[in-house]
Structures are given as C-alpha cells and as structure tokens.
Amino acid sequence: MPRIHFGVGTGELLGAMADAGCEVIGVDFRVPLAEGARRAGGRHAVQGNLDPALLFAPWEPVERAVLETLESGAQAPGHIFNLGHGVLPQTDPGVLTRVVELVHERTQRA
C-alpha cells in the first residue's frame, strides 16, 4: 500500500519528508505542485491541493485554479488531486460536483 507523507506548512521540509520514506508527498496549497515535486527530489508522486476557500469564488477562478493545479501536478511522476484540508461546511455541493467533473474530464485516459 502506498504511503503518503503530508504536513501542513511543510513546504521547506519536503525533501526531508521524501527522504523519510514514502511513495507520495502531500503538498499543501501554499506551494505549487511542480515546485513541491522539485523540492522532494522529483522522484515521488504528489498529492495536492486546491485551497478549499477558492470554492466560494465564482466558477471562472475556480476552474482556472483547478486547471493550474492539474498542470502543476503533471510535472511530477504522479498526481492525486484533492482539496487542501477538506471541505468547509458552507461549501456549495454543486461546486464540488463541478470540480470533480472537471478533474475527471481533464484526466481521463484515452
């Protein structure tokens, strides 16, 4: 089973986290995924992360942020898309559905 090493506010520790032994490095939303992968040595998949507060914005900036997250994550050997630190209680479930649909649409393999 793959091990995911994740910490909040640990952008400067990603190299040490990678060296501690895992297959996936969790990168919080404060660090672009491509940069997180670089800091971790470029040999791990990354898990990361859309700022959950962005889900309160109009759709256009949400869509742009999702696409940027996917693009940045594609620079790593693998990418698990998720929300950083979970879903805030006031989040519109319809926005979550749209995010999931967009991620699936853009990551489906032919």
N, C-alpha and C positions, 0 to 999 in steps of 0.2 A: 504494500500500500504506500503511495507517495506521501512523503512528509512535507508539510507546508510550514515554513518558519515565518511568522508575522509579528510585527510590533508596531505600535503607534508612535509616530515621531522618531523613527529609527533610520531615517534616510542616510545618516552618516555611518551607520553600523551595518549596512547591507553586505559589505564584504566580509565582515566578521560573522554575520548570520549565515552567509553562504558557506563559510569555512567550518561552521559548527556541525554541518551535515544535514542535508535535506535535498529534495528534488525540486521544490518550488519555493521561491522567495515572494512573500507578500510585501507589496509596495503601497504605502498609504497614498492618498490622493494628493499629497503635498509635493511628491516627486514624480516627474514624468516617467512612465514605464521604461522607455528606452534608456533613460539615464539610470534608473534603478537597476536594470539588467547590466548595464556597463559597470556600475559600482559593485555588483555581485560577481563580476568576473565574466559575464556573458555566457555562462555555461548552465544556467538554470532557467526553467520556465518561470514566469512571473504571474502573480495574482494581483489584479488591481484594476483600478479602483476609481470609481466615479464619485465625486463629492455628493453625498445624498442631499445636501442643501440645494444643489442645482435643480433638483426635480420640482422646485417651486417656481422656477423661471418659465417663461413662455417656451413653446416647443422648439423654436429655431435654435436658441442657445443650448438647449438640452441635446438636440440632435447633433449639433456641432461638437459638443463635448464628448458624446458617445463615440462619434466617428474619430475624433482625435485620440481618444483612449484606445480604440481598436488599432489605429495606425501605429501608435507608440508601442503598444503591446506586440505588434507584429515584428518588431525588431528583436525580440527575444526568441529563444528556441521553442517556446510555447507560451500561451497566454490564457488565463482564466479571467473572464470579465466578471466584475461584481461591484456592488456599492461599498464604499468605504464605511465601515462601522454600522452597517444595517440601514433599515428603512425607518425614517422618522414617522411617528404616529399620524401626523396630519397629512402625509403624502397621499395624493390622489392615486388610487389603484389604476386608473386609466392611463396615467403617465407611465407607471411601471410596466403595464402591458405593452405600451408603445416602445419603451426601451428594449424590452425582451424581444419583441418582434424585429426591431431594427438590428439588434445584435445577431439574431438568428439569420436574418436576411443577408447580412454582410459577411457572415462567417460560414455559411453553408458550403460544403464541398461539392463540386460537380461530379 
